[in-house]
Amino acid sequence: MSETGAPEEIADVCLVTEGTYPFVRGGVSSWIHGIITGMPDVKFALVLISAERKPAKLAFELPKNLIKFTEVFIHEAVIHDEPRPGKKKLHGPFWQSVKDFHTAPDRSAQILPFLNVLTGLVDPTRRVVNTHDVLFSRDAWDYLVERYEERAGDTSFIDFVWTWRAIHTPIMQLLNADVPPARCYHLVSTGYAGLVGVLARFHYRRPVLLTEHGIYVRERKIDIARADWIYEEPLRVKTVQREVGVLKQLWTNFFVRLGELTYAHTDEVLTLFNGNRNLQIELGCPPERVRVVPNGVKTDVFGEVRQRPRPNDGIRRIGFVGRVVPIKDVKTFIKACALVYQAMPNTEFLICGPTDEEPVYAEECRNLGNMLGMKTLIFTGPVDVKVYFPKMDVFVLTSISEGQPLTILEAACAGVPTVTSDVGACRELCEGYAPEDRALGLSGLVTGVGNPRETADAILKILRDESLRQSMIRNGVARAERFYRQDDVLQTYHDLYARWSVAPDVSLPEGL
């Protein structure tokens, strides 16, 4: 019931996302906003998972058909639930279910132990443990000692314990999240959002859908391998190559397991291209649940952008659009720009995107530009790409991981050729994915990951050959308008929501 006593309005679809819309701009946020605004007849709710509570300015105006917005902060102080009198005798079976889940021989054998654990943590009528029990009880300590002796005997026990608690504390926050009721739930990633989706399915018995843009597990593996905030003991013997340390492996295994759980408890999975689909299947997604639905672009809007006048000052402009974070490998872009500038001084370089997500990395990028003498390198901050694409002669994307970047489609429709690293669906967006698509010709050039020299050579090739650049513009426009229209994508999702929002309640095995 609402505060006025009227029945609470139930959303048709509850979107669950992590660290994006409506406070952060980017491809995923633009996709979410497009989905909500493109279906004014559908009532949406939104659950946003954020790191911590801090002042934030909306990057998008919230649509009128977004009827409920909930934000969950996973790094806030842990909620210590009320004790569960009379349930002490069930602590043993609960921790046995935890062990059974982690030692199950296959994914199907994990389902019942997982539901037992979930029941023991979440179900208000059958909960047997609280947050303190999970993180600080003697049962938890005994379990941790056992796990440590099995897997991490050469690592500091104190580091192991605090890493385990750091991994599981956000789960306690998510278990207490106020997830609104909805007729179906749509996740925009696995990970923490995936866990919220599983909890919603468990609590409300409603279907859960998943659309992955980048493969979350793969991207977390990259982040964790590069992370310097996870302590690793110095090597006693120097080696050329080695696996990540035990503590990093704990984090990696955690996100792998969340991915497996999400795939196991999701009713339908949408993915952007076949390469993503293959990765999802490798990570445990049942093949019969996955289908490909590509991104779409507003061809009419960006067609108007294409008609806008371009600068006539003799300066060639190369632009990057995206968050200034390590996974976008902005440093490779800057190094490539320095090479282009040496060969063609009448050039300017635009880095268009927010710098506050990982400010240390952003400062490193600025310092690199200064060190390389890049006086024409400009950090614009967040921008409206419809204003900046007409300024660009070439759009560059140097990511080390992507799904199907919306910015490549937007650039193509706006009349800007692309140079991109060979990740995700980037190659097929520039070269085509099927015979009819490939017959259109190139709309961009593809380079190796982390290769400034190849990136610079590709930029120079386009800048020095105007006939090539114009043919790429024509081909990109034709490709976007023929294969990637947002209207077609919206209709697909509208039909999907209409089907799943009236589906029968899902059935689950009984838990504890």
N, C-alpha and C positions, 0 to 999 in steps of 0.2 A: 504494500500500500504506500502511496505517496504521503507527504506531510499533511496534505489537505484531506486525507481519508479516501481519495479516489483511487481506483486500481492503478498500479504502476503500468505505464505504457511499455510494452515489450517491443524491442527492436526486431526487425526481420533478420538482420545480420549484425553480429558483433565482430568487428575487426580487432585483431590482437597484434600489436607490433612492438618493436623494441628500439628505443632511442631515435625515433624518426618523427613522423607527422604528429602533431601540427607545429612543432617547435623548430624542426631542422629541415632545411631545403635539401633537395637531392632527388635522384631518380625514383627511389621507392616512395618518398613523400609525394612527389608529383603524381605518381601512379595511384596512390591512395586517394588523393584529392580528386583526381579525374574519375575514379570509380564512384565516389560518393556524389559528386556534383553531376555526374553523367546519368544518375538514376534518381531523379527527384521523387519518384513514386515509391522508393524503397526507404524504409526507416533503418538508420544505422546507429549502432553504439560503437564506442571505441575504447579499448583498454591499451594504454601506453605504458610500457615498462621503462622506467628511467633509473639512473644510477642513484641520484640523491636529490633531495628537495632544494632548489635554488631558484632565484628569480629568472624567469625566461619570458621572452617576447614571442607571441604567435608569429609564425612565418606564413601562415595561411589564415584567411578569414573562415571561421567554422561555418559550414553549410547549415541551412535550416533543417535539413532532414537528418542531421547528426543529433539525435535526441538525448544521448547520454555519453559523457566523457569521464573516464576514470583513469587516474595516474597512480602507478604503484612504484614505490621507491625501494629498490632492493638493498641499498646500502645504509638505510636508516637503522636505528637501534632495533634490535630484535624484539618482537612481541612475545612476551612470556605468557602463554595461555594459563587459564586457571588449572589447578591440579585436578586429577581425575580420581577421586576417592573410590576405593574398592576395585580399581583396575590394575593394581600392582601385579596381581597374579598373571595378567596377560602380557606383561612386559617381555617375558621369555619367548612366547610365541611370536610377538612382534619382531624382536631382534632375529629370531630364526627365519622369519620371512625376509628380512633384509639380507641375511646371508644367502638364502635360497635364490633371491633375485640376482645377486652378484655371481653366484656359482652355477646358475642354470646352464645346461649344456647347449641350449639353442633359444631363439627368441620366443618361440611358442611356449616354452617352459617358464619364461619370465612373467607371463601375463598374470597368473594367479598370485604369485608372491608379490608382484607390484600392486595389485588391487588390495591385497591384505595390508601392505604397508600404507597405501593411500587411505584405506578405511581407518587404520589405527591412528593416522595423523589428522584426518580432515573431517570425517563423518561426525557431526556434533552429537549424535546419539550413541555412537560406538567408538569414539576416540579413546585410546588407551594411554597415549603419551602426550606430553606437551613439548613446547620448544625447549625448555630447560632439560627435559629428559633426553631429547635427541642430541643436544650439544654438550651437556655437562654431567649427565648421570653416571653412576658406576657401570651400568650396562653399556653405555656409550664408550666409556673408557676401556672396558674389557674387549669390546668389539674392535676398537682402534688398535689396541695392543696386538690382537690376533691378526688384523689386516697388515699392520706394520711388520710383524715377524714373517708373514707370508711374502710380502712384496717389496719391502724397503729397508731391510736390515742394515744396509750400509749407509743409510741417510740419517741425519739427526732426527731423533724421535720428536723433539720439540717442534722442529720445522714441519714434520709430517702432521702432527696434531693440529697446528695452527693453519696449515694449508687445507686440511680436511674441513676445519670449521669455517674457513673463508669460503670454501666451495659450497658448503651446505647452508650457511646463514641466509643467502638470498632465497633459497627454497622455502625457508620458514616464513619469509615475508610474502612470497607468492601464495603459499598455502592459506594465508590470512587475507588475501586480496578480495576486495568486494567486486567480484565479476558479475556484471548485470545479466539477467535472463535474456535470452534471445532465441529465435526460432532456428538459427544455425550460427556456427562460429567459423570465422575465416581468419586463419593465421597467415602472417606475412613472413614467417621464418619458423625454423625449429627452435632449439635453444630454450631460453626462458619463456618466450611466447608460446613455444610448443608445449611446455609444461602447463601453462595457464589453459591452453586449449584442452589438454587431457583432463585437467581438473574440471573444466566446464562440462565436458562430456560425461564425466563421472557424476557430477552433481545434478545437472539438468537433463541428462539422457538425450541430448540433442546432437545432431550431426556436426562434424568438424571437417572443414576444408583447409587446404594448405596451398599457398602459392609461394614458391621460392624463386627469388630473383637471382641472387648469388647462392651458392650452396653453403649454408651457415656453418656446418661442421668443417668443411674445407677451409673456410676463411678463419675460423677460430684456431685451427691447427697452425695456420700461417702466423696469426697474431701471437700465439703462445710461443712458438719457436723463436720469434724475434723479441719476445718480452724481456725487459731487464728488471721488472718488478717482481719476478718469480726467482727466488734465490736458487742458485745451483752451486754445489760445492766445487772448489777447484779440482781439476784433474790431477791425480797423482802421477799418471803417465801421459805424456803428450801424444796425441793422435791427430791424424789428418781429418778423419771423419768419425762421428759418433752419434748415437741416438740422443734425443733430448733427455735431461735428467729425470729422476723419479718424480719430483714435485711437478715439473711441467707435464709429465705423463699423466699424473693424477688429474690435472686440469683438462688435458686432451681427452682422457677416457670419460670424464664427466660429460663433456659436450657431445661426444660420440654416443653415449648412452641416452642423453636427452633426444638426440636425433632419432635413434632407434625407437624410443618410446613414442615420439610424435608420429613417425611413419606407421607404427603398429596400431595406433588409436585414431588414425585419420581416415575419414570415409572416402575422400577423393583428393588427389594431389594434382595441381596444375604446375607446369613448368614451362620455361620460356623457349627452350630449344632442345634438340635430341641429346646434345652433349650433357646438359644438365640431367636429363632423364636417366641416362646411363649411370651417372654418378650417384643419383638417388637410389637406384636399384642396387648398386654396389654397397651402399650404406645401409641397406636393409628395407627399402621401400618395396612392397609387393608390386610387381610390374603391371598387374591388371588394374591398379588404381591410378596410374600416372598417365596423363595426356598432355600434349604440347599446346599451349595457347600463347602466342608471342605477344610482346608489347605492341601498343598501337600509338600513333601520333595524330594530333589534330592537324590533318593535312590542310584544312581551310585556313586555320590560324597561321600556321607557319608558311603557307603559300603567300599570305599577305606580307609576312616578314620578308620573304624572298624578293618582293617588289620594292622594298624600301631602298632609298638611295644609299650608296656606299661611299666611304671617304675617298676624296680625290686629291690626296696630298702627297702621293708618291711613296707612302710608307706601306710596306707589307706587314700585315698583322697575323700572328699565330696565336691561337687561344687554347687554353686548357679550361675545362668546366668541370668542377667537382669539389668534393671536400679535400682539404689539404691534410691528408692523413697517410700513413705509410702504405696502406694497401693500394692507394692510387699512384704510388711511386712518383711523386712530384719531383723528386730529385733527378730522376732520369730525364724528365721533361726539361728541367732547368739546364742540365748538362748538354742536352741536345740543342737547346736554344743558343747556348754559348757557341757551339760549333756552327750553327746557322748564321749567327751574328758575325763570326769571323769571315765567312764566305759572302755574306750579303748584309752590309752594315745598315742599309735603310730598312730595318725591320724592328718591330715592336712586339713584345710578348706579354700576353695577358693571362694571369692566373685568376680565374673567376670562381670563387667559392669561399665558404666559411673557413676561418683559420682558428676558431676557438675550440674545436672538438679535441684536438691534440696540440695545444699551444707550443709545447717543447719542439715537436717535429716542425711546426710552422716556422718557428724561429730558426731552426736549423736550415730550412729552405731559404729563408731570407739571407742568412749568413752565407750560404753557398752562392747565391746570386751575387752578393757583394764581393765575395772572394774571386769570382770569375769575371768581375768587372761588368756585370750586366746592368748598365744604367737605363736600358729601355725595358727592363723587366718590371711589370706592374702587378701588385697584388690588389685586386679590386674589392675583395670581400664578396659577400652574397650579391648577386645581380639578377635582373630579369634577362634571361637568355634571349628573349625576343628583341631586346634592345642591343645586346652585344653581338649576336651572330652576324648582323649586317656589317659589323666592323671587321670581321675576320675573313682572311683569305684561305686559311687552313685551320681546321679543328684537330687537336691532338689529344689522345687518351693513352696514358702509359701505365695503366693499372697492372698489378700482378695477379689480380683475380676480378672477374666480372661475371655477371649473368648475361643479360641482353641489354646493353646500356641504352636507355631512352635517349640520352644526349646524342648518340650517333644518328638515330632516326630523326631527331629534331634538327640537327645540323644539316643532314641530307635534304630534308624538306625545306630548310631555310636557304639552301643553295650554297652550302659550305662543304668541300671535300674533307675527308677524314684521314688522318694517319693514326693507327692504333696498334697496340701490342696484341699478340696472338693469344687472347684469352677469351673464355666464354664463347658467346655467339658473335664476337667482333668480326671474324673473318667472313662469315656468311652475310653479315650486314653490309660488308664492302664488296664482296664477290658474288653473292647469291648462294642459295642453299639447295635449289632444285634446278633442273635444266632450263625451265622457263625463266627463272630468276637469274641464273648465271648468264643467260643469253643477253640480258640487258647491258652487261659490261661492268667494269670497275666503277665504284663510287668512292674509293679510297684505297690506301695502301696499308699492308699489314707488315709489322716488324717483330723481331724477337723481343721477349720480355727482358727488361732491364738493359737495353742496348742503345745507349745514346747515339752512337755513330750511325746505326741503321735508321734510327728515328730522324736524325738530322738529314741524312741522305734522302729519305723519303719526302721530307718537307721541302727540301731544295728542288727535288725532281718536279714536284707540283708547281712550285713558285716559278721555276724557269721555263715551264712549258704551258703557256696559256691555253693552247688547244686541248691539252690533256686535262687541265683544270676544268675547262668548260664542258668537256665530255663527261667528266666525273659528276659535275653538277647536274647535267641532264639525266644521267643514269641514276643518281641518288634520288632525285625527285620522282622519277618513274617507279623506282623500287618501293619507296615509301607509300606512294599513292596506290600501287597495285597490291601490295602484300601486307602493309602495316597500318591500315586505317583504324583509328581508335573507335570509330562507330561499330566496326565489326567485332572488336574485342569487347566493347561494352555490351553488345547484344549477347555474346557468348556468356558473359558473367551474369547478365540479367536472367537468362534462361536457367543458368546453374542455380542461382539463388531461389528462383521460383520453384524449382524442383525440390531442393533440399529443405527449404523452409516449411514445406508441407509433408515431408517424409515422416514416417512413424518414429516414435522414440526408439533410440538404440537400446539394445539389451546388453548387459554385462554379467559375467559370472559373479556369484556371490562371494564376498570377501570374508573377513573375520566374523 
